[in-house]
Amino acid sequence: RSSDLDLRNSKFLLTTMSTLFQKQRVLSVLEAPNPEGFTRMQVAKCLNIERSSVCARVGELADEGKIYTVKRGICPVTGYGATFITANKQVAMSLPASARAHRERAEKTGKLF
């Protein structure tokens, strides 16, 4: 029926728009000039969205080549080991040569995180 199809299309459109909006919000946080980078949980807490949603959006951004790994460390929010990431190219280029080399190796193997 036409009304069922319209309802499904509108739900799909809302989901797509929500995803795009989340992606833009995540990217805007990760583009901040923070030399330490951010954990996914820090981004989730900052934006008040689920960590799993942040992970999905970061995955999409990583596929687009917009995410840089800064370091591994302890997340200040959870206290567990985490990867600190950024989308700020200046921060990424200011990393030591060894960190940049690690990123290049990770890109070649397809294992960014």
Buried (B, 14 or more C-beta within 10 A) or exposed (E): EEEEEEEEEEEEEEEEEEBEEBBEBBBEBBBEEBEEBBBBBBBBBBBEBEBEBBBBBBEBBBEEEBBBBBBEEEBEBBEEEBBBBBBBEEBBEEBEEEBBEBBEEEEEEEEBB
